[in-house]
Amino acid sequence: MATIIKEKEIQLILKNIDLVKAMEEAFIQYSNGNSVVPPVGELLFNNPDGEAHIKYGYIKGEEYYVVKIASGFYENPKLNIASSQGVVLLFSQTTGELKAVLLDNGKLTDIRTAAAGALVATRFAPKKLKGIGIAGTGIQARLQLKLLLDVIDCNQIWVWGRDQKKAKILASEFNRIKKVKVAKSTQELSRKTNYIVTTTSSNSPLLKAEDILPGTHITAVGSDTAHKQELDTEILKKADLVVVDSLSQSEERGEVFKALSEGIIAKKDVTELGVALQNTELQRTSEDQITVADLTGVAVQDMAIGKAIYENYNLT
């Protein structure tokens, strides 16, 4: 019988896992061709707006393959239901048996996304941080900032949201550990900081190229479908380094997809994260470089975190 691991148990187990290291190993395996990851399955809904993503695959030579379903229904908070929902399934690679059902309600997708953001910071953050800027006020904004502060130190933090009340609430939550200010606009956010993370579901650009300071790094995690966009495509043209978690996915979704579609950049201008992690010349090499990481989420992340949860559960 399959092991069922509930959300509260998952939260406890996560404390024992080096999430950033797990993401690093997963991305390297992916870029080195040691995984099988089919195209993302996607369902889009109207009335109310929502989306479901099905990601699945396996790392060659490991014990399990993973199927992950994660959804976002953005009207849910009005019903006192979390926007993120989902489940992770682990199957044996040798027998096909269902080994584990991780009832995470979409939390693992949120956490592994933030862990990937923290990983990017270890290679692309400028040494001299003017400030960290977070665009968005949801769970991903909170997790990105929380995990970022585990790997880089900065005393100036700015947050922005379309709803200024929500932005003030987010700022107050982190004011216990850092001084956090609320930006009135994305222009102010861009001009006050040189490390920015965008976490929204926007369908039109939030950040403009003319507002981005020299030496800025931007990690964009909100644009995980073809119709979403957080960055002006001119930002990618202006960037010295553009990194994606998956080259193949970047041709059909995310910020790079938009820039490629418009002819603003070419495929040769983009590097896969797992490749960059293995070559310091493909990481930040100067304080003046503008760097962009476009993260649309790859199934190897779900494989890595699902396996780690299951194996740690069996140790208890």
PECOR-V849471 format. One record per residue. N is the residue number from 1. SS is DSSP state (H for helix, E for strand, - for the rest). OMEGA is omega in degrees with one decimal (none if undefined). Layout:
BEGIN
((N SS OMEGA) (N SS OMEGA))
END
This chain:
BEGIN
((1 - -179.0) (2 - 174.9) (3 E 177.4) (4 E -178.5) (5 E -174.9) (6 E -173.3) (7 H -179.2) (8 H 177.6) (9 H 178.7) (10 H -179.0) (11 H 178.7) (12 H -178.8) (13 H -177.6) (14 H 179.9) (15 - -177.8) (16 - -174.1) (17 - 172.8) (18 - -172.5) (19 H -178.9) (20 H 178.0) (21 H 179.2) (22 H 178.7) (23 H 179.3) (24 H -179.5) (25 H -179.2) (26 H -179.5) (27 H 178.3) (28 H 176.9) (29 H -179.1) (30 H -177.1) (31 H 178.4) (32 - 176.2) (33 - -177.4) (34 - 179.5) (35 E 173.7) (36 E -176.8) (37 E 177.6) (38 - 177.4) (39 - -178.8) (40 - 170.5) (41 E -173.4) (42 E 174.6) (43 E 178.2) (44 E -174.9) (45 E 174.5) (46 - 175.5) (47 - 3.2) (48 - 178.0) (49 - 177.9) (50 E 179.3) (51 E 175.6) (52 E 179.8) (53 E 177.2) (54 E -179.7) (55 E -173.9) (56 E 179.7) (57 E 179.1) (58 E 172.9) (59 E -175.8) (60 - 176.6) (61 - 178.1) (62 - -171.4) (63 - -167.9) (64 E 161.8) (65 E -171.1) (66 E 169.5) (67 E -178.6) (68 E 173.0) (69 E 178.4) (70 E -177.8) (71 E 173.6) (72 E 176.7) (73 E -162.0) (74 - 175.1) (75 - -176.5) (76 H -178.9) (77 H 176.7) (78 H 179.4) (79 H -175.7) (80 - 175.8) (81 - 179.6) (82 - 179.2) (83 - -177.6) (84 E 175.5) (85 E 176.0) (86 E -178.4) (87 E 176.5) (88 E -179.5) (89 E 176.0) (90 E 178.4) (91 E 174.7) (92 E 175.8) (93 - -175.5) (94 - -178.0) (95 - -176.7) (96 - -179.6) (97 - 172.8) (98 E -176.3) (99 E -176.0) (100 E 172.8) (101 E -179.5) (102 E -177.7) (103 E -172.4) (104 - -178.5) (105 - 177.7) (106 - -175.7) (107 H -178.7) (108 H 175.1) (109 H 177.9) (110 H -174.5) (111 H -179.0) (112 H 175.2) (113 H 178.4) (114 H 178.2) (115 H 176.0) (116 H 176.6) (117 H 177.9) (118 H 177.2) (119 H 178.8) (120 H -178.9) (121 H -178.6) (122 H -177.9) (123 H -171.7) (124 H 179.1) (125 - 173.9) (126 - -179.4) (127 - 179.4) (128 - -177.3) (129 - 174.7) (130 - 179.4) (131 - 174.0) (132 E 177.6) (133 E 178.7) (134 E 175.7) (135 E -176.4) (136 - -176.0) (137 - -176.9) (138 - -177.7) (139 H -178.8) (140 H 176.0) (141 H -179.3) (142 H -178.2) (143 H 178.2) (144 H -179.0) (145 H -179.9) (146 H -177.8) (147 H 175.6) (148 H -177.0) (149 H 173.6) (150 H -174.2) (151 H 175.6) (152 - -177.9) (153 - 179.2) (154 - -177.6) (155 - 179.5) (156 - -178.9) (157 E 178.3) (158 E 175.3) (159 E 176.8) (160 E 173.6) (161 - 176.5) (162 - 176.8) (163 - -176.5) (164 H 177.4) (165 H 178.2) (166 H 178.4) (167 H 179.0) (168 H 177.1) (169 H 178.0) (170 H 179.6) (171 H -178.2) (172 H 180.0) (173 H -177.5) (174 H -179.2) (175 - 177.4) (176 - -178.0) (177 - -180.0) (178 - 175.0) (179 - -176.2) (180 E 179.6) (181 E 179.0) (182 E 176.7) (183 - -179.9) (184 - -178.2) (185 - 175.3) (186 H 175.2) (187 H 178.0) (188 H 178.3) (189 H -177.4) (190 H -174.8) (191 H 178.9) (192 H -172.6) (193 - 173.3) (194 - 169.7) (195 E -172.9) (196 E 173.5) (197 E 177.9) (198 E -170.6) (199 - -172.7) (200 - 175.4) (201 - -175.2) (202 - 175.3) (203 - 178.5) (204 - -173.2) (205 - 176.1) (206 - -178.9) (207 E -179.6) (208 - -176.7) (209 H -175.4) (210 H -179.0) (211 H -174.8) (212 - -178.5) (213 - 172.3) (214 - 179.0) (215 - -178.0) (216 - 167.8) (217 E 176.0) (218 E 169.8) (219 E -179.2) (220 E -178.2) (221 - -174.5) (222 - -174.2) (223 - -177.4) (224 - 173.1) (225 - -177.0) (226 - -174.4) (227 - 179.9) (228 - 178.3) (229 - 177.9) (230 - -174.9) (231 E 168.0) (232 - -177.3) (233 H 178.0) (234 H 175.9) (235 H -179.9) (236 H 175.9) (237 H -178.2) (238 H -174.0) (239 - 174.8) (240 - 179.1) (241 E 174.3) (242 E -176.8) (243 E 175.0) (244 E 176.9) (245 - 179.2) (246 - 178.1) (247 H -177.7) (248 H 179.0) (249 H -177.9) (250 H 177.7) (251 - -178.5) (252 - 180.0) (253 - 174.9) (254 H -177.3) (255 H -179.3) (256 H 176.8) (257 H 179.9) (258 H -177.5) (259 H 176.4) (260 H -178.5) (261 H -179.2) (262 - -178.3) (263 - -179.4) (264 - 176.3) (265 - 177.4) (266 - -179.4) (267 H -177.6) (268 H -179.3) (269 H -172.4) (270 E 179.5) (271 E 176.9) (272 E -175.5) (273 H -178.9) (274 H 175.2) (275 H -179.5) (276 H -179.9) (277 - -177.1) (278 - -176.7) (279 - -176.4) (280 H 178.5) (281 H 178.3) (282 H 175.4) (283 - 178.4) (284 - 179.8) (285 - 177.3) (286 - -178.1) (287 - -178.4) (288 - -176.7) (289 - 167.9) (290 - -177.2) (291 E -179.5) (292 E 171.9) (293 E -179.5) (294 E -174.9) (295 - 179.2) (296 - 178.6) (297 - -176.5) (298 - -176.0) (299 H 179.5) (300 H 175.8) (301 H 179.0) (302 H 176.2) (303 H -176.0) (304 H -176.5) (305 H 177.5) (306 H 178.2) (307 H -178.4) (308 H 178.5) (309 H -176.9) (310 H -177.6) (311 H 176.9) (312 H 177.4) (313 H -178.9) (314 H 178.2) (315 H -176.0) (316 - none))
END
